[in-house]
Amino acid sequence: TDKGVPAALVMATTRSILRTAAERLVSPGAVLEQANNNLCPDIPPNMFVTCLYALLEPSTGKVIFANAGHNLPYQRTRAGVVELRARGMPLGLMPEMPYEEKEAYLSPGDQIILYSDGLIEAHNPSGEMFSFPRLRDILGRPACANEMIPCMLSELADFTGSDWEQEDDVTFVSLARDPEPTPDIPGPGQTPEPAEPSAWVSLGERQLGSFSIASQPGNERQAMDQVSEAVAQLNLPAPLLERLKTAVAEATMNAMEHGNHYQSDLPVEIEVILTENAPGKTAPDESRAGPSRQLVVRIRDYGGSQIIPQSEAPDLDAKLAGLQSPRGWGLFLIKNMVDELQVTSDETHHTVELILHLEREA
């Protein structure tokens, strides 16, 4: 938005518009689209606003984001530094512009770095810019992992020198997920407490896919196809795959219709996970052929304030009399397509878990 009083007024207006849109809409892309449409008629000529809008789910580390022409965030992972890309025009340039929505996951120990262009456009005495490659290189240094902001400010000061006249604001935000806790190690002379024997020992879980779809009629087929693609590596038997696809389509349709009421700005979020458990000391002998595997498909909507009915065997007379919910019929069908069906709710979401018990690997 440039600098000075006009820019400050535009920024104050934009902030108010964004807050209003965020109170009514959930999807980051929809929030930016609404904000852009509201800002375009009144923004002064030759001015625009760059903006990154993101939602964080702290319990899982899931981040949903959309970007209106702002600097690309970086995610620092164990494997390296990656850019988080989502396409979108700056706010205030053209009305009715779409904003791509993407997802990322913060694993324990990961960080997401947000920054203003005053950082990467800072110059040293020779006229060289700090630059994106330099920023990315610093983010990847192990020595900076636990002190990212002090480390970055120190690098900036060394680069620009003591006589640097700051040209623009330098804003830097680090969002980090705590690493996994280190197990307690007994001190000298201490004996560790014996662990409770377990029938099964978790070998962990692996995410096969994660995506969201707009709540629009017919998009259950998109969900079905994407889940099918995510599990292709498992080589499921054809009848089992068809049962899973039917359950996914029905659960997604329920989520779009009864959870999100076909509001296109409310996405249905789908996650596909493979879990493995090894037989423990107390597992029965017949379980020792190999790891137990489960395929879990989580389907989440934004109807958390509503009560989900129990799955019921369809009774047309009861439905016509208003005594049965069609969503209960859908759950009945789903329950007969999978090995387990779990339904949970909180203030915001409904989550349906479709669980298949896969054959053990010898």
C-alpha positions in Angstrom: 0.0 0.0 0.0 3.0 2.3 -0.2 3.8 4.6 2.8 2.4 7.7 4.6 -1.1 8.7 5.7 -3.0 7.5 2.6 -1.4 4.1 2.9 -2.3 4.0 6.6 -5.9 4.8 5.9 -6.1 2.1 3.2 -4.6 -0.4 5.6 -7.1 0.5 8.4 -10.0 0.1 5.9 -8.6 -3.2 4.7 -8.2 -4.5 8.2 -11.9 -3.7 9.0 -13.1 -5.3 5.8 -11.1 -8.5 6.5 -12.4 -8.8 10.0 -15.9 -8.4 8.8 -15.5 -11.0 6.1 -13.8 -13.4 8.5 -16.7 -13.3 10.9 -19.1 -14.5 8.2 -16.9 -16.8 6.1 -14.6 -19.7 7.0 -12.6 -20.4 3.8 -9.5 -18.2 3.5 -10.0 -18.0 -0.3 -13.6 -16.8 0.2 -12.5 -14.2 2.8 -9.9 -12.7 0.4 -12.4 -12.7 -2.5 -15.0 -10.9 -0.4 -12.4 -8.4 0.9 -11.2 -7.7 -2.6 -14.7 -7.0 -3.9 -15.4 -4.7 -1.0 -12.1 -2.8 -1.4 -12.0 -2.3 -5.1 -14.6 0.4 -5.5 -13.0 2.7 -2.9 -9.3 2.2 -3.0 -7.3 5.1 -4.4 -5.8 4.8 -7.9 -2.4 3.0 -8.1 -2.7 1.5 -4.7 -3.3 -2.2 -3.7 -2.9 -4.4 -0.7 -0.9 -7.7 -0.4 -2.3 -10.1 2.2 -1.8 -13.7 3.4 -4.8 -15.2 5.2 -4.4 -18.5 7.0 -6.3 -20.7 9.5 -4.3 -22.9 11.9 -5.7 -26.0 13.6 -3.3 -26.3 16.6 -4.2 -29.9 17.5 -3.2 -31.3 14.2 -0.8 -28.6 12.8 -3.0 -28.2 9.7 -2.8 -24.8 8.0 -5.2 -23.7 5.3 -4.1 -20.5 3.5 -4.8 -18.2 0.6 -2.5 -15.5 -0.7 -3.3 -12.1 -2.2 0.0 -11.3 -3.8 2.1 -11.4 -0.6 5.6 -12.8 -0.2 5.5 -16.5 -0.2 5.7 -18.0 3.3 8.5 -20.6 3.9 8.0 -23.8 5.9 11.1 -25.1 7.7 10.9 -28.9 7.9 13.3 -31.7 8.8 13.7 -32.3 5.1 14.5 -28.7 4.3 12.8 -25.4 3.5 9.8 -25.3 1.2 7.7 -22.5 -0.3 4.0 -22.4 0.5 2.4 -21.3 -2.8 -1.1 -20.2 -3.5 -2.1 -18.0 -6.4 -4.0 -14.7 -6.0 -4.0 -11.1 -7.1 -3.3 -8.3 -4.6 -6.4 -6.8 -3.0 -7.9 -3.8 -4.7 -6.7 -4.3 -8.2 -9.6 -6.0 -9.9 -13.0 -7.2 -8.6 -14.3 -10.8 -8.8 -10.8 -12.4 -8.7 -10.5 -16.0 -7.4 -8.0 -16.9 -4.7 -6.5 -20.3 -4.7 -6.6 -22.2 -1.3 -3.9 -24.6 -0.2 -3.1 -26.7 2.8 0.1 -27.4 4.7 0.9 -29.4 7.8 3.2 -28.4 10.6 4.8 -31.6 11.9 6.4 -31.4 15.4 9.4 -29.2 15.2 8.4 -27.5 11.9 8.1 -23.7 11.5 6.3 -21.4 9.1 8.0 -18.0 8.4 6.1 -14.9 7.4 7.9 -11.7 6.5 7.5 -8.3 4.7 9.4 -7.2 1.6 11.4 -4.7 3.8 13.4 -7.7 4.8 14.3 -9.2 1.4 14.7 -5.8 -0.3 17.1 -4.4 2.4 20.4 -3.3 0.7 24.0 -3.5 1.9 26.6 -0.7 1.4 27.4 -2.2 -2.1 23.7 -2.0 -3.2 23.1 -5.7 -3.1 19.7 -6.9 -1.8 19.2 -9.3 1.1 17.1 -11.4 -1.4 15.0 -14.5 -1.2 17.8 -17.0 -1.7 19.7 -15.5 1.3 16.6 -15.7 3.4 16.0 -19.3 2.5 19.6 -20.2 3.2 19.4 -18.7 6.7 16.1 -20.5 7.4 17.7 -23.8 6.6 20.6 -23.4 9.0 20.4 -25.8 12.0 21.9 -23.1 14.3 18.9 -20.8 13.7 16.2 -23.4 14.3 15.4 -22.5 17.9 16.1 -18.8 17.7 14.8 -17.9 14.3 13.9 -14.3 14.8 17.0 -13.2 16.8 19.1 -15.1 14.2 17.4 -13.4 11.3 17.8 -9.9 12.8 21.5 -10.6 13.5 22.0 -11.7 9.9 20.2 -8.6 8.6 22.3 -6.3 10.8 25.5 -8.0 9.6 24.4 -7.7 6.0 23.3 -4.0 6.0 26.1 -2.7 8.3 25.9 -0.2 11.1 25.2 2.8 8.8 22.1 1.3 7.2 19.2 3.6 6.7 16.0 1.5 6.9 14.1 1.8 3.6 10.9 0.0 4.5 9.3 -1.8 7.5 10.9 -5.1 8.4 8.3 -7.5 9.8 9.1 -11.1 10.6 6.8 -13.7 12.2 7.7 -17.3 13.1 5.0 -19.9 13.7 6.5 -23.0 15.2 5.0 -26.3 16.4 6.6 -27.7 19.5 8.8 -30.8 18.9 7.8 -34.2 20.3 8.6 -34.3 24.0 11.7 -36.3 25.0 11.0 -39.3 27.2 12.2 -39.0 30.8 15.5 -40.7 31.3 16.1 -42.2 34.8 18.9 -40.6 36.7 21.7 -42.4 38.5 20.4 -45.1 40.8 16.8 -44.7 39.5 14.9 -47.6 38.0 12.5 -46.8 35.2 8.9 -47.8 35.8 7.8 -50.8 33.8 5.4 -50.0 31.0 2.0 -51.6 31.0 1.9 -54.6 28.7 0.0 -53.9 25.5 -1.8 -56.2 23.1 -0.7 -53.9 20.3 2.2 -51.6 19.8 1.6 -48.6 17.5 4.0 -48.4 14.6 2.7 -44.9 13.7 0.5 -43.6 10.9 1.2 -42.4 7.4 -0.9 -39.8 5.6 -1.8 -40.9 2.2 -3.7 -37.8 1.2 -5.3 -34.6 2.4 -7.6 -32.2 0.5 -10.7 -30.1 0.8 -13.6 -29.7 -1.6 -16.3 -27.0 -2.0 -19.7 -27.8 -0.7 -21.5 -28.0 -4.1 -23.9 -30.7 -5.4 -22.0 -33.4 -7.3 -18.6 -32.8 -5.6 -19.0 -36.1 -3.7 -17.7 -37.7 -6.9 -14.6 -35.5 -6.7 -14.1 -36.7 -3.1 -14.6 -40.3 -4.2 -12.0 -40.1 -7.0 -9.4 -38.3 -4.9 -9.7 -40.9 -2.1 -9.4 -43.7 -4.7 -6.3 -42.1 -6.0 -4.8 -41.7 -2.5 -5.2 -45.4 -1.7 -4.1 -46.7 -5.1 -0.7 -47.7 -3.7 -2.5 -50.1 -1.3 -3.8 -52.2 -4.2 -7.1 -52.8 -2.4 -9.3 -55.6 -3.8 -11.8 -54.2 -6.2 -14.9 -55.0 -4.1 -13.4 -53.4 -1.0 -12.4 -50.3 -3.0 -15.9 -50.0 -4.4 -17.4 -50.2 -0.8 -14.9 -47.5 0.3 -15.8 -45.2 -2.6 -19.5 -45.6 -1.9 -19.0 -44.8 1.8 -16.8 -41.7 1.0 -19.4 -40.4 -1.5 -22.3 -40.8 0.9 -20.4 -39.3 3.8 -19.2 -36.4 1.7 -22.7 -35.7 0.4 -24.0 -35.8 4.0 -21.3 -33.3 5.1 -22.0 -30.9 2.2 -25.8 -31.1 2.5 -26.5 -31.5 6.2 -23.3 -30.1 7.8 -22.4 -27.2 5.5 -25.9 -26.7 3.9 -24.2 -26.5 0.5 -22.5 -23.2 1.4 -19.7 -23.2 -1.1 -17.4 -21.2 1.1 -17.5 -23.9 3.8 -15.2 -26.7 2.6 -15.5 -30.4 3.4 -12.0 -31.5 4.6 -10.9 -35.1 3.9 -7.8 -36.9 5.2 -6.7 -40.4 4.3 -4.4 -42.2 6.8 -2.9 -45.6 7.1 -2.1 -46.8 10.6 -0.1 -49.9 11.6 0.1 -51.7 14.9 2.4 -54.6 15.8 1.4 -57.4 18.1 2.6 -56.8 21.7 3.4 -59.2 24.4 -0.2 -59.8 25.3 -1.6 -60.2 21.8 -3.2 -63.5 21.0 -1.1 -66.0 19.1 -3.3 -65.8 16.0 -2.5 -62.1 15.8 1.3 -62.6 15.3 1.2 -63.2 11.6 2.2 -59.6 11.0 1.3 -55.9 11.6 -2.4 -55.0 11.9 -3.3 -52.2 9.4 -6.2 -49.8 9.3 -7.2 -47.4 6.6 -8.9 -44.4 8.0 -10.8 -41.7 6.0 -11.7 -38.7 8.0 -14.4 -36.4 6.6 -15.1 -33.2 8.4 -17.7 -30.5 7.9 -18.6 -27.2 9.7 -21.9 -28.3 11.2 -20.6 -28.8 14.8 -23.5 -27.0 16.4 -26.0 -29.5 15.0 -26.8 -32.9 16.3 -26.0 -35.9 14.0 -28.7 -38.5 14.2 -28.0 -42.2 15.0 -27.7 -44.5 12.0 -31.1 -46.2 11.5 -32.4 -48.9 9.2 -34.4 -47.0 6.6 -38.1 -46.9 7.3 -40.0 -44.9 4.6 -43.2 -44.5 6.7 -41.2 -43.1 9.6 -39.3 -40.7 7.3 -42.6 -39.4 5.7 -43.9 -38.9 9.3 -40.8 -36.9 10.2 -39.6 -39.5 12.6 -36.4 -40.4 10.8 -33.7 -38.1 9.4 -32.3 -38.8 5.9 -28.9 -38.3 7.3 -29.5 -41.3 9.6 -30.3 -43.3 6.4 -26.9 -42.2 5.0 -25.1 -43.3 8.1 -26.8 -46.6 8.0 -25.5 -47.2 4.4 -22.0 -46.0 5.3 -21.9 -48.3 8.4 -22.6 -51.3 6.2 -19.8 -50.3 3.7 -16.9 -50.2 6.2 -15.7 -52.1 9.2 -16.1 -49.3 11.7 -17.8 -45.9 11.7 -17.0 -43.2 14.2 -18.7 -39.9 14.5 -17.4 -37.0 16.7 -18.4 -33.4 17.1 -17.1 -30.2 18.7 -18.4 -26.6 18.6 -17.3 -26.2 15.0 -17.0 -29.5 13.3 -18.5 -32.9 12.7 -16.0 -35.6 11.9 -16.9 -38.9 10.4 -14.2 -41.6 10.4 -14.5 -44.5 7.9 -12.3 -47.4 9.0 -11.3 -50.5 7.1 -9.4 -53.3 8.7 -6.9 -54.4 6.1 -5.2 -57.8 5.9 -2.0 -58.1 7.8 1.2 -58.1 6.0 3.1 -61.3 6.7 
